[in-house]
């Protein structure tokens, strides 16, 4: 049963953008909420490095599972129904995560959360592109990206709020292990539970939206399509778009039996969209957002300062997305993409150099730490940590990568921590011989180094927001021809999420074995490939209707 609201055209247009934007908000929360939760999650549920990486990557992996199916189901059942379904899936995932007590249900909850995000990532930009006019499509679709970044900011502030409460409770516990564990447990569960409320608003609100006029036209429901167009367009604009849709539908029907999907007009835009979506993730954007607090801690900031830096970077992301929204229909998609990828590559390269300098002062103490293992138990006291430091720094850091029966774990302790004793107990890991895979000790990077990395990641996120962040969703919805739009968008987003999942899953193992500089240089190299693609392969789509863009690929020889 279809529900509707008696709203004027302008009011309904704002309502459409609000509800669609809430979907972007939820998508951003999916990505961002894990960052601060990682501070406490592993302290209340025993997780290996591989399991921690899997939980971070699961929200992206779930999107891989659902993105292709989301496009196919959106063609079968409509954009509106799939939006409501994604909201219900999101609500179910929150309940599963909050109630989880071990790795497996937590992983399944994150996968379900990712599946809801995968559907939103396909269906909402598709819905907006098909409902909005050529003059407003750029700004309107960019609202989805803005709300996505706002969702990341909301997740960051949520993490800051619960981190502050948790750290205050830990300080007041006076060393009581029971009270400390309770504070840590409440912190990460509270972070996830708080995101239930925008999910309810999105799910209920989507029931009152009209269906996409272009989906209705494809199904032969021309009168319903006209009514849907009149919700957001004047009578004259609606008739013009109806004429174009009728012509496109007639052409599509005549081409279905004779046209090959391998023809240039289908294959070229499809491959371009897949390339853009995949390269978008090789910048490391989702890994940086998910591990931002961990990266800033490694760069030299305290827990509270790292969370504050996380919030600052994500607020900047939101602000710069607003700038991009104002520019995307004025400067064009291709110009912003080139400008943004240049900034991203520069920030990553400089960040890699800063980490390379910091890591050059670390000393390999693997053999020494392995020698301190007694009866499958490792305890390293503050005095021993200070003795290990070659530089005899006032604030030193010891990072240990170890295994115990299966899976690798990472633990880091600073000499300035509240309790600087590093302890690896048999009951906190899988039973088996405790083996030290890699142990590095040396001076902790200064707070100035930490804020320098924060500034470079601010440059990274500002450049990404102005360019790839906004443009990618437009490219996804604009490049695909009508005949393959929903399915093609699903395949392209599947590749996007698959690449993102792979990078997120490899992040901790790579930095554990090779350091942070390695992963930063890898991302910078991939971004240069992205820049070349934007310069030499992508056309400009600003100011063209979807039907005009389709004709461009059908006619062009270049």
Secondary structure in CASP SS format (residue, H / E / C, confidence):
PFRMAT SS
TARGET T0000
AUTHOR 0000-0000-0000
METHOD secondary structure of the structure
MODEL  1
X C 1.00
X C 1.00
X C 1.00
X C 1.00
X C 1.00
X C 1.00
X C 1.00
X C 1.00
X H 1.00
X H 1.00
X H 1.00
X H 1.00
X H 1.00
X H 1.00
X H 1.00
X H 1.00
X H 1.00
X H 1.00
X H 1.00
X H 1.00
X H 1.00
X H 1.00
X H 1.00
X H 1.00
X H 1.00
X H 1.00
X H 1.00
X H 1.00
X H 1.00
X H 1.00
X H 1.00
X H 1.00
X C 1.00
X H 1.00
X H 1.00
X H 1.00
X H 1.00
X H 1.00
X H 1.00
X H 1.00
X H 1.00
X H 1.00
X H 1.00
X H 1.00
X C 1.00
X C 1.00
X C 1.00
X C 1.00
X H 1.00
X H 1.00
X H 1.00
X H 1.00
X H 1.00
X H 1.00
X H 1.00
X H 1.00
X H 1.00
X H 1.00
X H 1.00
X H 1.00
X H 1.00
X H 1.00
X H 1.00
X H 1.00
X H 1.00
X H 1.00
X H 1.00
X H 1.00
X H 1.00
X H 1.00
X H 1.00
X H 1.00
X H 1.00
X H 1.00
X H 1.00
X H 1.00
X H 1.00
X C 1.00
X H 1.00
X H 1.00
X H 1.00
X H 1.00
X H 1.00
X H 1.00
X H 1.00
X H 1.00
X H 1.00
X H 1.00
X H 1.00
X H 1.00
X H 1.00
X H 1.00
X H 1.00
X H 1.00
X H 1.00
X H 1.00
X H 1.00
X H 1.00
X H 1.00
X C 1.00
X C 1.00
X C 1.00
X H 1.00
X H 1.00
X H 1.00
X H 1.00
X H 1.00
X H 1.00
X H 1.00
X H 1.00
X H 1.00
X H 1.00
X H 1.00
X H 1.00
X H 1.00
X H 1.00
X H 1.00
X H 1.00
X H 1.00
X H 1.00
X H 1.00
X H 1.00
X H 1.00
X H 1.00
X H 1.00
X H 1.00
X H 1.00
X H 1.00
X H 1.00
X H 1.00
X H 1.00
X C 1.00
X C 1.00
X H 1.00
X H 1.00
X H 1.00
X H 1.00
X H 1.00
X H 1.00
X H 1.00
X H 1.00
X H 1.00
X H 1.00
X H 1.00
X H 1.00
X H 1.00
X H 1.00
X H 1.00
X H 1.00
X H 1.00
X H 1.00
X H 1.00
X H 1.00
X H 1.00
X H 1.00
X H 1.00
X H 1.00
X H 1.00
X H 1.00
X H 1.00
X H 1.00
X H 1.00
X H 1.00
X H 1.00
X H 1.00
X H 1.00
X H 1.00
X H 1.00
X H 1.00
X H 1.00
X H 1.00
X H 1.00
X C 1.00
X C 1.00
X C 1.00
X C 1.00
X H 1.00
X H 1.00
X H 1.00
X H 1.00
X H 1.00
X H 1.00
X H 1.00
X H 1.00
X H 1.00
X H 1.00
X H 1.00
X H 1.00
X H 1.00
X H 1.00
X H 1.00
X H 1.00
X H 1.00
X C 1.00
X C 1.00
X H 1.00
X H 1.00
X H 1.00
X H 1.00
X H 1.00
X H 1.00
X H 1.00
X H 1.00
X H 1.00
X H 1.00
X H 1.00
X C 1.00
X C 1.00
X C 1.00
X C 1.00
X C 1.00
X C 1.00
X H 1.00
X H 1.00
X H 1.00
X H 1.00
X H 1.00
X H 1.00
X C 1.00
X C 1.00
X C 1.00
X H 1.00
X H 1.00
X H 1.00
X H 1.00
X H 1.00
X H 1.00
X H 1.00
X H 1.00
X H 1.00
X C 1.00
X C 1.00
X C 1.00
X C 1.00
X H 1.00
X H 1.00
X H 1.00
X H 1.00
X H 1.00
X H 1.00
X H 1.00
X H 1.00
X H 1.00
X H 1.00
X H 1.00
X H 1.00
X H 1.00
X H 1.00
X H 1.00
X H 1.00
X H 1.00
X H 1.00
X H 1.00
X H 1.00
X H 1.00
X H 1.00
X C 1.00
X C 1.00
X C 1.00
X C 1.00
X C 1.00
X C 1.00
X C 1.00
X H 1.00
X H 1.00
X H 1.00
X H 1.00
X H 1.00
X H 1.00
X H 1.00
X H 1.00
X H 1.00
X H 1.00
X H 1.00
X H 1.00
X H 1.00
X H 1.00
X H 1.00
X H 1.00
X H 1.00
X H 1.00
X H 1.00
X C 1.00
X C 1.00
X H 1.00
X H 1.00
X H 1.00
X H 1.00
X H 1.00
X H 1.00
X H 1.00
X H 1.00
X H 1.00
X H 1.00
X H 1.00
X H 1.00
X H 1.00
X H 1.00
X C 1.00
X C 1.00
X C 1.00
X C 1.00
X H 1.00
X H 1.00
X H 1.00
X H 1.00
X H 1.00
X H 1.00
X H 1.00
X H 1.00
X H 1.00
X H 1.00
X H 1.00
X H 1.00
X H 1.00
X H 1.00
X H 1.00
X H 1.00
X H 1.00
X H 1.00
X H 1.00
X H 1.00
X H 1.00
X H 1.00
X H 1.00
X H 1.00
X H 1.00
X C 1.00
X C 1.00
X C 1.00
X C 1.00
X C 1.00
X H 1.00
X H 1.00
X H 1.00
X H 1.00
X H 1.00
X H 1.00
X H 1.00
X H 1.00
X H 1.00
X H 1.00
X H 1.00
X H 1.00
X H 1.00
X H 1.00
X H 1.00
X H 1.00
X H 1.00
X H 1.00
X H 1.00
X H 1.00
X H 1.00
X H 1.00
X H 1.00
X H 1.00
X H 1.00
X H 1.00
X H 1.00
X C 1.00
X C 1.00
X C 1.00
X E 1.00
X E 1.00
X C 1.00
X H 1.00
X H 1.00
X H 1.00
X H 1.00
X H 1.00
X H 1.00
X C 1.00
X C 1.00
X E 1.00
X C 1.00
X C 1.00
X E 1.00
X E 1.00
X E 1.00
X E 1.00
X C 1.00
X H 1.00
X H 1.00
X H 1.00
X H 1.00
X H 1.00
X H 1.00
X H 1.00
X C 1.00
X C 1.00
X C 1.00
X C 1.00
X C 1.00
X C 1.00
X C 1.00
X E 1.00
X E 1.00
X E 1.00
X E 1.00
X E 1.00
X E 1.00
X E 1.00
X E 1.00
X E 1.00
X C 1.00
X C 1.00
X C 1.00
X E 1.00
X E 1.00
X E 1.00
X E 1.00
X E 1.00
X E 1.00
X E 1.00
X C 1.00
X C 1.00
X C 1.00
X C 1.00
X C 1.00
X C 1.00
X C 1.00
X E 1.00
X E 1.00
X E 1.00
X C 1.00
X H 1.00
X H 1.00
X H 1.00
X C 1.00
X C 1.00
X C 1.00
X C 1.00
X C 1.00
X E 1.00
X E 1.00
X E 1.00
X E 1.00
X E 1.00
X E 1.00
X E 1.00
X E 1.00
X E 1.00
X E 1.00
X C 1.00
X C 1.00
X C 1.00
X H 1.00
X H 1.00
X H 1.00
X H 1.00
X H 1.00
X H 1.00
X H 1.00
X H 1.00
X H 1.00
X H 1.00
X H 1.00
X H 1.00
X H 1.00
X H 1.00
X H 1.00
X H 1.00
X H 1.00
X H 1.00
X H 1.00
X H 1.00
X H 1.00
X H 1.00
X H 1.00
X H 1.00
X H 1.00
X H 1.00
X H 1.00
X H 1.00
X H 1.00
X H 1.00
X H 1.00
X H 1.00
X H 1.00
X C 1.00
X C 1.00
X H 1.00
X H 1.00
X H 1.00
X H 1.00
X H 1.00
X H 1.00
X H 1.00
X H 1.00
X H 1.00
X H 1.00
X H 1.00
X H 1.00
X H 1.00
X H 1.00
X H 1.00
X H 1.00
X H 1.00
X H 1.00
X H 1.00
X H 1.00
X H 1.00
X H 1.00
X H 1.00
X H 1.00
X H 1.00
X H 1.00
X H 1.00
X H 1.00
X H 1.00
X H 1.00
X H 1.00
X H 1.00
X H 1.00
X C 1.00
X H 1.00
X H 1.00
X H 1.00
X H 1.00
X H 1.00
X H 1.00
X H 1.00
X H 1.00
X H 1.00
X H 1.00
X H 1.00
X H 1.00
X H 1.00
X H 1.00
X H 1.00
X H 1.00
X H 1.00
X H 1.00
X H 1.00
X H 1.00
X H 1.00
X C 1.00
X C 1.00
X C 1.00
X C 1.00
X C 1.00
X C 1.00
X C 1.00
X C 1.00
X C 1.00
X H 1.00
X H 1.00
X H 1.00
X H 1.00
X H 1.00
X H 1.00
X H 1.00
X H 1.00
X H 1.00
X H 1.00
X C 1.00
X C 1.00
X C 1.00
END
